[in-house]
């Protein structure tokens, strides 16, 4: 972690209860930023956010919650936005869920604004939170958009994290389930549309992480 980024429990600590207790997701609190995000809105089963340049429809069995906007220090406008979708509670296995967040790249030093750097930050944060890294990071598709995917395990929960650094923002999608197969099903059932506002292309160089 760099000194400009503070990782905290954002209240998106999984509502899902698994055999090892609750799974904790560490996400950045935005410092000073010039990127203006809005909360976005839920229309039917789709989350739309024109300020991010995104439309997200999670797997049918998941229900979207209320979007949250974090305001950058000394700016008065949002530089971090997140929304989560959850499935039914499960007694003996991890609850299915998807979390999305967008963070302004100006939240980070210039040397830490690439996709590779953001993936490394995710790996470091998750290891500190007690997650086991499964294999290497790899290029993977989410809809028609290329991300870098990294998988983790903690207790009864499997976590697949998709990361992409665009022109001005970082996009992160986290898929939770009992195992990789459950996560893969949610990934396949997720619909993602990015507009030119996002500054994201359709491809990204693959990243391997030991």
MDTraj code that builds the backbone (N, CA, C; nanometers):
import mdtraj as md
import numpy as np

residues = "UNK UNK UNK UNK UNK UNK UNK UNK UNK UNK UNK UNK UNK UNK UNK UNK UNK UNK UNK UNK UNK UNK UNK UNK UNK UNK UNK UNK UNK UNK UNK UNK UNK UNK UNK UNK UNK UNK UNK UNK UNK UNK UNK UNK UNK UNK UNK UNK UNK UNK UNK UNK UNK UNK UNK UNK UNK UNK UNK UNK UNK UNK UNK UNK UNK UNK UNK UNK UNK UNK UNK UNK UNK UNK UNK UNK UNK UNK UNK UNK UNK UNK UNK UNK UNK UNK UNK UNK UNK UNK UNK UNK UNK UNK UNK UNK UNK UNK UNK UNK UNK UNK UNK UNK UNK UNK UNK UNK UNK UNK UNK UNK UNK UNK UNK UNK UNK UNK UNK UNK UNK UNK UNK UNK UNK UNK UNK UNK UNK UNK UNK UNK UNK UNK UNK UNK UNK UNK UNK UNK UNK UNK UNK UNK UNK UNK UNK UNK UNK UNK UNK UNK UNK UNK UNK UNK UNK UNK UNK UNK UNK UNK UNK UNK UNK UNK UNK UNK UNK UNK UNK UNK UNK UNK UNK UNK UNK UNK UNK UNK UNK UNK UNK UNK UNK UNK UNK UNK UNK UNK UNK UNK UNK UNK UNK UNK UNK UNK UNK UNK UNK UNK UNK UNK UNK UNK UNK UNK UNK UNK".split()
xyz = np.array([
    [0.0840, -0.1198, 0.0000],
    [0.0000, 0.0000, 0.0000],
    [0.0871, 0.1242, 0.0000],
    [0.0433, 0.2270, -0.0749],
    [0.1143, 0.3526, -0.0705],
    [0.0483, 0.4448, 0.0297],
    [0.1223, 0.5505, 0.0688],
    [0.0737, 0.6365, 0.1758],
    [-0.0452, 0.7216, 0.1339],
    [-0.0756, 0.7262, 0.0026],
    [-0.1874, 0.8068, -0.0444],
    [-0.3192, 0.7304, -0.0415],
    [-0.3121, 0.6002, -0.0158],
    [-0.4316, 0.5165, -0.0239],
    [-0.4577, 0.4505, 0.1095],
    [-0.5744, 0.4725, 0.1663],
    [-0.6130, 0.4128, 0.2933],
    [-0.7204, 0.3100, 0.2652],
    [-0.6957, 0.1850, 0.3024],
    [-0.7941, 0.0801, 0.2797],
    [-0.8737, 0.0570, 0.4066],
    [-1.0057, 0.0563, 0.3945],
    [-1.0923, 0.0385, 0.5098],
    [-1.2073, -0.0530, 0.4756],
    [-1.2743, -0.0999, 0.5782],
    [-1.3960, -0.1769, 0.5592],
    [-1.5071, -0.0810, 0.5224],
    [-1.5661, -0.0970, 0.4042],
    [-1.6584, 0.0033, 0.3498],
    [-1.8030, -0.0261, 0.3820],
    [-1.8310, -0.1237, 0.4642],
    [-1.9710, -0.1532, 0.4871],
    [-2.0235, -0.2427, 0.3784],
    [-1.9320, -0.2815, 0.2857],
    [-1.9684, -0.3817, 0.1896],
    [-1.9050, -0.5114, 0.2344],
    [-1.8668, -0.5150, 0.3596],
    [-1.8273, -0.6421, 0.4136],
    [-1.9458, -0.7312, 0.3873],
    [-1.9201, -0.8492, 0.3353],
    [-2.0290, -0.9324, 0.2856],
    [-2.1415, -0.9486, 0.3855],
    [-2.2642, -0.9217, 0.3440],
    [-2.3752, -0.9644, 0.4252],
    [-2.3797, -1.1162, 0.4262],
    [-2.2994, -1.1792, 0.3395],
    [-2.2991, -1.3233, 0.3284],
    [-2.2271, -1.3854, 0.4466],
    [-2.2890, -1.4809, 0.5112],
    [-2.2248, -1.5530, 0.6200],
    [-2.1790, -1.6877, 0.5675],
    [-2.0501, -1.7199, 0.5904],
    [-1.9982, -1.8486, 0.5466],
    [-1.9412, -1.9214, 0.6677],
    [-1.8841, -2.0389, 0.6451],
    [-1.8395, -2.1229, 0.7552],
    [-1.7292, -2.0562, 0.8370],
    [-1.6490, -1.9698, 0.7736],
    [-1.5379, -1.9066, 0.8429],
    [-1.5737, -1.7667, 0.8938],
    [-1.7000, -1.7307, 0.8867],
    [-1.7404, -1.5967, 0.9287],
    [-1.7566, -1.5049, 0.8096],
    [-1.7627, -1.3768, 0.8352],
    [-1.7869, -1.2813, 0.7286],
    [-1.6604, -1.2573, 0.6466],
    [-1.6806, -1.2367, 0.5164],
    [-1.5706, -1.2036, 0.4273],
    [-1.5583, -1.0525, 0.4228],
    [-1.4383, -1.0009, 0.4337],
    [-1.4146, -0.8569, 0.4377],
    [-1.3585, -0.8109, 0.3037],
    [-1.4135, -0.7029, 0.2497],
    [-1.3629, -0.6442, 0.1268],
    [-1.2995, -0.5104, 0.1599],
    [-1.1729, -0.4939, 0.1272],
    [-1.1054, -0.3679, 0.1522],
    [-1.1125, -0.2827, 0.0270],
    [-1.1594, -0.1597, 0.0412],
    [-1.1709, -0.0700, -0.0724],
    [-1.1186, 0.0672, -0.0358],
    [-1.0731, 0.1445, -0.1351],
    [-1.0087, 0.2709, -0.1044],
    [-1.1060, 0.3815, -0.0680],
    [-1.0649, 0.4644, 0.0260],
    [-1.1371, 0.5868, 0.0572],
    [-1.0755, 0.6978, -0.0272],
    [-1.1537, 0.7705, -0.1070],
    [-1.0952, 0.8654, -0.2005],
    [-1.0387, 0.9896, -0.1335],
    [-0.9145, 1.0258, -0.1640],
    [-0.8613, 1.1538, -0.1204],
    [-0.8962, 1.2619, -0.2224],
    [-0.8100, 1.3615, -0.2383],
    [-0.8374, 1.4694, -0.3324],
    [-0.8444, 1.4149, -0.4749],
    [-0.9445, 1.4586, -0.5521],
    [-0.9612, 1.4119, -0.6881],
    [-1.0345, 1.5170, -0.7691],
    [-1.0106, 1.5177, -0.9013],
    [-1.0805, 1.6102, -0.9891],
    [-1.1877, 1.5400, -1.0709],
    [-1.2031, 1.4094, -1.0532],
    [-1.3035, 1.3334, -1.1273],
    [-1.4385, 1.3453, -1.0577],
    [-1.5417, 1.3767, -1.1334],
    [-1.6735, 1.3973, -1.0763],
    [-1.7622, 1.2761, -1.1038],
    [-1.7891, 1.1988, -1.0010],
    [-1.8820, 1.0875, -1.0115],
    [-2.0160, 1.1246, -0.9496],
    [-2.1200, 1.0632, -1.0017],
    [-2.2521, 1.0716, -0.9410],
    [-2.2916, 0.9325, -0.8948],
    [-2.3970, 0.9237, -0.8117],
    [-2.4392, 0.7938, -0.7589],
    [-2.4859, 0.6980, -0.8667],
    [-2.5511, 0.7522, -0.9690],
    [-2.6154, 0.6656, -1.0657],
    [-2.7505, 0.6221, -1.0136],
    [-2.8207, 0.5380, -1.0886],
    [-2.9550, 0.4963, -1.0496],
    [-2.9833, 0.3541, -1.0933],
    [-3.0792, 0.2941, -1.0246],
    [-3.1239, 0.1590, -1.0579],
    [-3.2496, 0.1694, -1.1427],
    [-3.2486, 0.1102, -1.2610],
    [-3.3657, 0.1040, -1.3473],
    [-3.3968, -0.0431, -1.3745],
    [-3.5021, -0.0927, -1.3086],
    [-3.5329, -0.2355, -1.3204],
    [-3.4228, -0.3175, -1.2576],
    [-3.3556, -0.3986, -1.3361],
    [-3.2454, -0.4816, -1.2862],
    [-3.1083, -0.4253, -1.3268],
    [-3.1062, -0.3033, -1.3792],
    [-2.9823, -0.2472, -1.4324],
    [-2.9374, -0.1243, -1.3542],
    [-2.8104, -0.1191, -1.3233],
    [-2.7499, -0.0012, -1.2625],
    [-2.6898, 0.0833, -1.3741],
    [-2.7297, 0.2105, -1.3798],
    [-2.6802, 0.3008, -1.4827],
    [-2.6102, 0.4196, -1.4174],
    [-2.4924, 0.4503, -1.4674],
    [-2.4185, 0.5645, -1.4156],
    [-2.3510, 0.6364, -1.5321],
    [-2.4126, 0.7460, -1.5759],
    [-2.3606, 0.8202, -1.6900],
    [-2.2267, 0.8861, -1.6596],
    [-2.2033, 0.9221, -1.5320],
    [-2.0772, 0.9882, -1.4961],
    [-1.9591, 0.8922, -1.5038],
    [-1.9856, 0.7631, -1.4845],
    [-1.8830, 0.6598, -1.4975],
    [-1.8758, 0.6104, -1.6409],
    [-1.9901, 0.6165, -1.7113],
    [-1.9979, 0.5641, -1.8466],
    [-2.0262, 0.4161, -1.8470],
    [-2.1214, 0.3745, -1.7630],
    [-2.1422, 0.2317, -1.7403],
    [-2.2892, 0.1964, -1.7225],
    [-2.3273, 0.0784, -1.7733],
    [-2.4547, 0.0147, -1.7431],
    [-2.4246, -0.1293, -1.7027],
    [-2.4747, -0.1686, -1.5870],
    [-2.4439, -0.3007, -1.5306],
    [-2.5714, -0.3742, -1.4938],
    [-2.5881, -0.4930, -1.5496],
    [-2.6993, -0.5801, -1.5133],
    [-2.6408, -0.7090, -1.4567],
    [-2.6543, -0.7325, -1.3257],
    [-2.5959, -0.8527, -1.2652],
    [-2.6760, -0.9782, -1.2999],
    [-2.6260, -1.0923, -1.2568],
    [-2.6957, -1.2191, -1.2775],
    [-2.8381, -1.2104, -1.2220],
    [-2.9294, -1.2822, -1.2854],
    [-3.0719, -1.2696, -1.2530],
    [-3.1037, -1.3008, -1.1071],
    [-3.0266, -1.3885, -1.0446],
    [-3.0562, -1.4274, -0.9066],
    [-3.0071, -1.3262, -0.8040],
    [-2.9421, -1.2199, -0.8499],
    [-2.8892, -1.1184, -0.7593],
    [-2.9762, -0.9933, -0.7615],
    [-2.9892, -0.9283, -0.6458],
    [-3.0695, -0.8065, -0.6349],
    [-2.9793, -0.6885, -0.6023],
    [-2.9883, -0.5841, -0.6854],
    [-2.9072, -0.4647, -0.6641],
    [-2.9500, -0.3887, -0.5398],
    [-2.8522, -0.3366, -0.4672],
    [-2.8793, -0.2515, -0.3525],
    [-2.8671, -0.1049, -0.3908],
    [-2.8557, -0.0189, -0.2916],
    [-2.8484, 0.1250, -0.3148],
    [-2.7049, 0.1669, -0.3451],
    [-2.6816, 0.2408, -0.4528],
    [-2.5464, 0.2892, -0.4827],
    [-2.4958, 0.3822, -0.3725],
    [-2.3643, 0.3828, -0.3519],
    [-2.3023, 0.4703, -0.2534],
    [-2.1964, 0.5567, -0.3206],
    [-2.1915, 0.6826, -0.2802],
    [-2.0951, 0.7764, -0.3356],
    [-2.0077, 0.8305, -0.2234],
    [-1.8773, 0.8263, -0.2429],
    [-1.7840, 0.8818, -0.1462],
    [-1.7288, 1.0125, -0.2009],
    [-1.7270, 1.1142, -0.1180],
    [-1.6867, 1.2476, -0.1608],
    [-1.5386, 1.2693, -0.1348],
    [-1.4674, 1.3196, -0.2341],
    [-1.3254, 1.3468, -0.2208],
    [-1.2997, 1.4620, -0.1256],
    [-1.1888, 1.4534, -0.0522],
    [-1.1542, 1.5602, 0.0417],
    [-1.1287, 1.6912, -0.0320],
    [-1.1811, 1.7987, 0.0219],
    [-1.1576, 1.9336, -0.0288],
    [-1.2164, 1.9589, -0.1677],
    [-1.3050, 1.8695, -0.2156],
    [-1.3616, 1.8883, -0.3484],
    [-1.5132, 1.9054, -0.3445],
    [-1.5797, 1.8301, -0.2578],
    [-1.7248, 1.8383, -0.2491],
    [-1.7965, 1.7549, -0.3526],
    [-1.7235, 1.6792, -0.4345],
    [-1.7906, 1.5901, -0.5292],
    [-1.7276, 1.4516, -0.5239],
    [-1.8011, 1.3540, -0.5762],
    [-1.7627, 1.2150, -0.5582],
    [-1.6465, 1.1717, -0.6449],
    [-1.5551, 1.0961, -0.5865],
    [-1.4454, 1.0370, -0.6630],
    [-1.4391, 0.8860, -0.6427],
    [-1.5434, 0.8305, -0.5825],
    [-1.5529, 0.6860, -0.5620],
    [-1.7004, 0.6491, -0.5535],
    [-1.7448, 0.5542, -0.6362],
    [-1.8846, 0.5133, -0.6345],
    [-1.8907, 0.3609, -0.6366],
    [-1.9866, 0.3033, -0.5645],
    [-1.9970, 0.1588, -0.5569],
    [-2.1420, 0.1148, -0.5467],
    [-2.1684, -0.0059, -0.5942],
    [-2.3004, -0.0668, -0.5801],
    [-2.2803, -0.2177, -0.5700],
    [-2.3674, -0.2836, -0.4941],
    [-2.3565, -0.4285, -0.4734],
    [-2.4887, -0.4972, -0.5059],
    [-2.4799, -0.6211, -0.5483],
    [-2.5983, -0.7037, -0.5748],
    [-2.5773, -0.8384, -0.5066],
    [-2.6809, -0.8873, -0.4347],
    [-2.6667, -1.0090, -0.3551],
    [-2.7779, -1.1092, -0.3854],
    [-2.7416, -1.2360, -0.3689],
    [-2.8389, -1.3430, -0.3813],
    [-2.8959, -1.3784, -0.2455],
    [-2.9653, -1.4909, -0.2389],
    [-3.0276, -1.5331, -0.1140],
    [-2.9228, -1.5760, -0.0120],
    [-2.9580, -1.5606, 0.1146],
    [-2.8703, -1.6058, 0.2225],
    [-2.8541, -1.7578, 0.2174],
    [-2.7322, -1.8050, 0.2518],
    [-2.7054, -1.9481, 0.2578],
    [-2.6466, -1.9813, 0.3940],
    [-2.6882, -2.0934, 0.4507],
    [-2.6427, -2.1283, 0.5844],
    [-2.5033, -2.1892, 0.5854],
    [-2.4721, -2.2738, 0.4871],
    [-2.3493, -2.3520, 0.4924],
    [-2.2482, -2.3163, 0.3848],
    [-2.2766, -2.2160, 0.3045],
    [-2.1811, -2.1763, 0.2020],
    [-2.1900, -2.0258, 0.1798],
    [-2.0948, -1.9739, 0.1044],
    [-2.0893, -1.8296, 0.0808],
    [-2.2078, -1.7848, -0.0038],
    [-2.2579, -1.6681, 0.0285],
    [-2.3672, -1.6076, -0.0461],
    [-2.3158, -1.5547, -0.1798],
    [-2.3912, -1.5756, -0.2863],
    [-2.3537, -1.5240, -0.4168],
    [-2.3694, -1.3722, -0.4172],
    [-2.2755, -1.3044, -0.4793],
    [-2.2851, -1.1596, -0.4838],
    [-2.1894, -1.0986, -0.5835],
    [-2.2199, -0.9757, -0.6224],
    [-2.1339, -0.8981, -0.7120],
    [-2.1219, -0.7569, -0.6573],
    [-2.0006, -0.7077, -0.6463],
    [-1.9766, -0.5694, -0.6060],
    [-1.9034, -0.4984, -0.7193],
    [-1.9483, -0.3785, -0.7518],
    [-1.8785, -0.2953, -0.8494],
    [-1.8325, -0.1675, -0.7819],
    [-1.7134, -0.1202, -0.8184],
    [-1.6766, 0.0153, -0.7808],
    [-1.5952, 0.0816, -0.8906],
    [-1.6074, 0.2132, -0.8962],
    [-1.5240, 0.2959, -0.9824],
    [-1.4536, 0.3967, -0.8930],
    [-1.3242, 0.4126, -0.9135],
    [-1.2455, 0.5092, -0.8374],
    [-1.1676, 0.5963, -0.9344],
    [-1.1587, 0.7240, -0.9047],
    [-1.0797, 0.8151, -0.9875],
    [-0.9323, 0.7767, -0.9797],
    [-0.8647, 0.7669, -1.0933],
    [-0.7230, 0.7322, -1.0921],
    [-0.6393, 0.8393, -1.0238],
    [-0.6913, 0.9625, -1.0162],
    [-0.6184, 1.0674, -0.9450],
    [-0.6177, 1.0445, -0.7947],
    [-0.6893, 0.9405, -0.7482],
    [-0.6787, 0.8994, -0.6082],
    [-0.5404, 0.8404, -0.5777],
    [-0.4682, 0.8013, -0.6830],
    [-0.3415, 0.7314, -0.6664],
    [-0.2275, 0.8113, -0.7290],
    [-0.1043, 0.7869, -0.6844],
    [0.0117, 0.8490, -0.7498],
    [0.0178, 0.8058, -0.8966],
    [0.0806, 0.8847, -0.9808],
    [0.0859, 0.8570, -1.1244],
    [0.1479, 0.7210, -1.1549],
    [0.2430, 0.6788, -1.0740],
    [0.3102, 0.5509, -1.0991],
    [0.2228, 0.4307, -1.0647],
    [0.1070, 0.4546, -1.0008],
    [0.0203, 0.3452, -0.9586],
    [-0.1167, 0.3511, -1.0268],
    [-0.1209, 0.4034, -1.1486],
    [-0.2486, 0.4205, -1.2175],
    [-0.2694, 0.3241, -1.3331],
    [-0.1791, 0.2326, -1.3547],
    [-0.1948, 0.1342, -1.4622],
    [-0.2777, 0.0159, -1.4140],
    [-0.3284, -0.0627, -1.5090],
    [-0.4022, -0.1834, -1.4720],
    [-0.3149, -0.2771, -1.3900],
    [-0.1907, -0.2948, -1.4307],
    [-0.1006, -0.3846, -1.3571],
    [-0.0819, -0.3374, -1.2137],
    [-0.0642, -0.2059, -1.1949],
    [-0.0456, -0.1527, -1.0600],
    [-0.1701, -0.1694, -0.9753],
    [-0.2876, -0.1505, -1.0343],
    [-0.4118, -0.1650, -0.9598],
    [-0.4342, -0.3120, -0.9225],
    [-0.3971, -0.4041, -1.0109],
    [-0.4079, -0.5476, -0.9795],
    [-0.3159, -0.5819, -0.8628],
    [-0.1943, -0.5317, -0.8662],
    [-0.1004, -0.5595, -0.7578],
    [-0.1533, -0.5079, -0.6252],
    [-0.2178, -0.3918, -0.6270],
    [-0.2758, -0.3361, -0.5050],
    [-0.3853, -0.4270, -0.4513],
    [-0.4695, -0.4795, -0.5403],
    [-0.5757, -0.5723, -0.4993],
    [-0.5154, -0.6970, -0.4353],
    [-0.4110, -0.7503, -0.4975],
    [-0.3463, -0.8703, -0.4441],
    [-0.2906, -0.8438, -0.3040],
    [-0.2232, -0.7320, -0.2866],
    [-0.1651, -0.6986, -0.1570],
    [-0.2730, -0.6784, -0.0511],
    [-0.3792, -0.6056, -0.0865],
    [-0.4870, -0.5806, 0.0095],
    [-0.5549, -0.7106, 0.0523],
    [-0.5830, -0.7977, -0.0445],
    [-0.6514, -0.9224, -0.0116],
    [-0.5649, -1.0148, 0.0725],
    [-0.4381, -1.0191, 0.0445],
    [-0.3481, -1.1011, 0.1264],
    [-0.3461, -1.0513, 0.2699],
    [-0.3440, -0.9200, 0.2876],
    [-0.3462, -0.8629, 0.4224],
    [-0.4771, -0.8961, 0.4933],
    [-0.5847, -0.9108, 0.4159],
    [-0.7158, -0.9424, 0.4731],
    [-0.7350, -1.0930, 0.4946],
    [-0.6320, -1.1733, 0.4647],
    [-0.6397, -1.3162, 0.4909],
    [-0.6872, -1.4012, 0.3756],
    [-0.6935, -1.3428, 0.2547],
    [-0.7342, -1.4206, 0.1379],
    [-0.6146, -1.4951, 0.0789],
    [-0.6400, -1.6137, 0.0298],
    [-0.5373, -1.6934, -0.0375],
    [-0.5448, -1.6680, -0.1877],
    [-0.4317, -1.6315, -0.2473],
    [-0.4253, -1.6092, -0.3910],
    [-0.4272, -1.7433, -0.4628],
    [-0.5146, -1.7566, -0.5620],
    [-0.5276, -1.8808, -0.6378],
    [-0.4702, -1.8621, -0.7783],
    [-0.3533, -1.9166, -0.8018],
    [-0.2940, -1.9074, -0.9341],
    [-0.2473, -1.7673, -0.9669],
    [-0.2448, -1.7365, -1.0972],
    [-0.1945, -1.6085, -1.1455],
    [-0.3072, -1.5226, -1.1990],
    [-0.2837, -1.3931, -1.2008],
    [-0.3775, -1.3035, -1.2669],
    [-0.3724, -1.3304, -1.4168],
    [-0.4850, -1.3096, -1.4837],
    [-0.4913, -1.3406, -1.6257],
    [-0.5929, -1.2495, -1.6946],
    [-0.5743, -1.2312, -1.8237],
    [-0.6706, -1.1527, -1.8999],
    [-0.8007, -1.2309, -1.9105],
    [-0.9124, -1.1611, -1.8921],
    [-1.0426, -1.2273, -1.8973],
    [-1.1469, -1.1276, -1.9449],
    [-1.2515, -1.1799, -2.0075],
    [-1.3579, -1.0961, -2.0599],
    [-1.4710, -1.0822, -1.9584],
    [-1.5261, -0.9630, -1.9508],
    [-1.6502, -0.9383, -1.8786],
    [-1.7411, -0.8711, -1.9800],
    [-1.8373, -0.9464, -2.0297],
    [-1.9117, -0.9018, -2.1467],
    [-1.8165, -0.9004, -2.2646],
    [-1.8052, -0.7862, -2.3328],
    [-1.7128, -0.7755, -2.4457],
    [-1.5891, -0.6943, -2.4072],
    [-1.5730, -0.6668, -2.2787],
    [-1.4631, -0.5829, -2.2318],
    [-1.3560, -0.6692, -2.1656],
    [-1.2310, -0.6416, -2.1976],
    [-1.1191, -0.7172, -2.1410],
    [-1.0728, -0.6554, -2.0100],
    [-1.0617, -0.7397, -1.9084],
    [-1.0126, -0.6998, -1.7767],
    [-0.8952, -0.7899, -1.7402],
    [-0.8382, -0.7676, -1.6233],
    [-0.7451, -0.8633, -1.5640],
    [-0.8145, -0.9259, -1.4437],
    [-0.8189, -1.0578, -1.4425],
    [-0.8898, -1.1321, -1.3377],
    [-0.7911, -1.1976, -1.2419],
    [-0.8232, -1.1904, -1.1121],
    [-0.7450, -1.2575, -1.0089],
    [-0.8414, -1.3264, -0.9135],
    [-0.8151, -1.4527, -0.8801],
    [-0.9035, -1.5299, -0.7931],
    [-0.8409, -1.5527, -0.6567],
    [-0.9286, -1.5530, -0.5556],
    [-0.8867, -1.5717, -0.4167],
    [-0.9839, -1.6657, -0.3461],
    [-0.9395, -1.7155, -0.2297],
    [-1.0264, -1.7982, -0.1469],
    [-1.0043, -1.7626, -0.0005],
    [-1.1147, -1.7585, 0.0736],
    [-1.1055, -1.7383, 0.2176],
    [-1.2189, -1.8153, 0.2823],
    [-1.1850, -1.9151, 0.3617],
    [-1.2880, -1.9973, 0.4230],
    [-1.3733, -2.0640, 0.3171],
    [-1.5046, -2.0456, 0.3256],
    [-1.5976, -2.1090, 0.2330],
    [-1.6257, -2.0226, 0.1107],
    [-1.5596, -1.9088, 0.0985],
    [-1.5910, -1.8152, -0.0096],
    [-1.4823, -1.8113, -0.1160],
    [-1.5261, -1.8098, -0.2406],
    [-1.4374, -1.7877, -0.3551],
    [-1.4632, -1.6467, -0.4060],
    [-1.3573, -1.5766, -0.4441],
    [-1.3685, -1.4385, -0.4885],
    [-1.2923, -1.4210, -0.6185],
    [-1.3606, -1.3710, -0.7210],
    [-1.2972, -1.3397, -0.8490],
    [-1.3053, -1.1890, -0.8693],
    [-1.1885, -1.1241, -0.8845],
    [-1.1838, -0.9784, -0.8969],
    [-1.1365, -0.9405, -1.0370],
    [-1.2148, -0.8567, -1.1035],
    [-1.1831, -0.8069, -1.2369],
    [-1.1429, -0.6597, -1.2244],
    [-1.0259, -0.6247, -1.2770],
    [-0.9732, -0.4891, -1.2632],
    [-0.9360, -0.4330, -1.3999],
    [-0.9666, -0.3052, -1.4197],
    [-0.9269, -0.2367, -1.5422],
    [-0.9030, -0.0895, -1.5122],
    [-0.7861, -0.0396, -1.5480],
    [-0.7573, 0.1028, -1.5374],
    [-0.7835, 0.1660, -1.6735],
    [-0.8758, 0.2601, -1.6767],
    [-0.9106, 0.3280, -1.8012],
    [-0.8363, 0.4615, -1.8070],
    [-0.8873, 0.5564, -1.8838],
    [-0.8158, 0.6825, -1.9009],
    [-0.8127, 0.7646, -1.7726],
    [-0.9276, 0.7724, -1.7033],
    [-0.9348, 0.8562, -1.5825],
    [-0.9872, 0.7811, -1.4613],
    [-1.0300, 0.6554, -1.4788],
    [-1.0929, 0.5833, -1.3688],
    [-1.0527, 0.4370, -1.3656],
    [-1.0617, 0.3816, -1.2456],
    [-1.0392, 0.2391, -1.2223],
    [-1.1747, 0.1723, -1.2077],
    [-1.1964, 0.0624, -1.2806],
    [-1.3194, -0.0151, -1.2688],
    [-1.2865, -0.1501, -1.2050],
    [-1.3624, -0.1865, -1.1029],
    [-1.3394, -0.3130, -1.0319],
    [-1.4721, -0.3852, -1.0137],
    [-1.4741, -0.5135, -1.0468],
    [-1.5903, -0.5988, -1.0255],
    [-1.5461, -0.7184, -0.9416],
    [-1.6194, -0.7468, -0.8355],
    [-1.5872, -0.8579, -0.7472],
    [-1.7043, -0.9552, -0.7466],
    [-1.6772, -1.0804, -0.7783],
    [-1.7801, -1.1844, -0.7812],
    [-1.7529, -1.2840, -0.6688],
    [-1.8535, -1.3046, -0.5817],
    [-1.8418, -1.3955, -0.4684],
    [-1.9285, -1.5192, -0.4915],
    [-1.8787, -1.6329, -0.4463],
    [-1.9568, -1.7558, -0.4541],
    [-1.8900, -1.8651, -0.3738],
    [-1.9504, -1.9826, -0.3761],
    [-1.8959, -2.0943, -0.2998],
    [-1.7692, -2.1506, -0.3626],
    [-1.7543, -2.1356, -0.4934],
    [-1.6371, -2.1886, -0.5636],
    [-1.6217, -2.1149, -0.6963],
    [-1.5193, -2.1515, -0.7719],
    [-1.4932, -2.0829, -0.8988],
    [-1.6080, -2.1027, -0.9967],
    [-1.6674, -2.2200, -0.9960],
    [-1.7784, -2.2453, -1.0873],
    [-1.8941, -2.1484, -1.0619],
    [-1.9238, -2.1234, -0.9352],
    [-2.0313, -2.0298, -0.9018],
    [-1.9954, -1.8890, -0.9473],
    [-1.8697, -1.8494, -0.9262],
    [-1.8258, -1.7171, -0.9709],
    [-1.8320, -1.7060, -1.1225],
    [-1.7892, -1.8116, -1.1918],
    [-1.7910, -1.8105, -1.3383],
    [-1.9330, -1.7950, -1.3926],
    [-2.0290, -1.8575, -1.3284],
    [-2.1676, -1.8467, -1.3734],
    [-2.2179, -1.7031, -1.3607],
    [-2.1807, -1.6365, -1.2512],
    [-2.2220, -1.4971, -1.2343],
    [-2.1533, -1.4068, -1.3365],
    [-2.0262, -1.4341, -1.3640],
    [-1.9545, -1.3566, -1.4646],
    [-2.0233, -1.3699, -1.6004],
    [-2.0560, -1.4940, -1.6379],
    [-2.1181, -1.5189, -1.7676],
    [-2.2559, -1.4548, -1.7788],
    [-2.3262, -1.4428, -1.6644],
    [-2.4626, -1.3895, -1.6653],
    [-2.4666, -1.2380, -1.6475],
    [-2.3505, -1.1754, -1.6293],
    [-2.3445, -1.0307, -1.6076],
    [-2.3385, -0.9573, -1.7411],
    [-2.4211, -0.8549, -1.7545],
    [-2.4198, -0.7713, -1.8748],
    [-2.3535, -0.6377, -1.8415],
    [-2.2553, -0.6014, -1.9208],
    [-2.1804, -0.4783, -1.8968],
    [-2.1707, -0.3983, -2.0254],
    [-2.2071, -0.2716, -2.0161],
    [-2.1923, -0.1797, -2.1292],
    [-2.1120, -0.0586, -2.0818],
    [-2.0071, -0.0225, -2.1567],
    [-1.9270, 0.0948, -2.1269],
    [-1.9413, 0.1946, -2.2413],
    [-1.9643, 0.3207, -2.2076],
    [-1.9744, 0.4261, -2.3070],
    [-1.8394, 0.4947, -2.3207],
    [-1.8216, 0.5806, -2.4209],
    [-1.6946, 0.6528, -2.4351],
    [-1.6563, 0.7353, -2.3120],
    [-1.7548, 0.7737, -2.2298],
    [-1.7254, 0.8504, -2.1082],
    [-1.6292, 0.7756, -2.0170],
    [-1.6379, 0.6424, -2.0171],
    [-1.5534, 0.5609, -1.9285],
    [-1.4059, 0.5710, -1.9641],
    [-1.3770, 0.6033, -2.0898],
    [-1.2373, 0.6093, -2.1326],
    [-1.1738, 0.4732, -2.1459],
    [-1.2558, 0.3679, -2.1503],
    [-1.2054, 0.2304, -2.1579],
    [-1.2109, 0.1784, -2.3005],
    [-1.1041, 0.1147, -2.3420],
    [-1.1058, 0.0430, -2.4681],
    [-1.1633, -0.0954, -2.4475],
    [-1.1538, -0.1792, -2.5492],
    [-1.2098, -0.3138, -2.5411],
    [-1.1058, -0.4182, -2.5051],
    [-0.9778, -0.3806, -2.5058],
    [-0.8728, -0.4777, -2.4764],
    [-0.7741, -0.4207, -2.3766],
    [-0.7028, -0.5093, -2.3125],
    [-0.5978, -0.4695, -2.2190],
    [-0.4924, -0.5782, -2.2177],
    [-0.3691, -0.5420, -2.2021],
    [-0.2614, -0.6408, -2.1997],
    [-0.2778, -0.7315, -2.0787],
    [-0.2511, -0.8596, -2.0988],
    [-0.2622, -0.9548, -1.9894],
    [-0.1557, -0.9298, -1.8837],
    [-0.1868, -0.9639, -1.7610],
    [-0.0919, -0.9469, -1.6512],
    [-0.0805, -1.0792, -1.5784],
    [0.0398, -1.1235, -1.5542],
    [0.0610, -1.2447, -1.4760],
    [0.1183, -1.2070, -1.3408],
    [0.0648, -1.2661, -1.2381],
    [0.1113, -1.2344, -1.1030],
    [0.1495, -1.3628, -1.0326],
    [0.2695, -1.3692, -0.9834],
    [0.3131, -1.4892, -0.9132],
    [0.2485, -1.4945, -0.7768],
])
top = md.Topology()
chain = top.add_chain()
for i, resn in enumerate(residues, 1):
    res = top.add_residue(resn, chain, resSeq=i)
    for name in ("N", "CA", "C"):
        top.add_atom(name, md.element.get_by_symbol(name[0]), res)
traj = md.Trajectory(xyz[None], top)
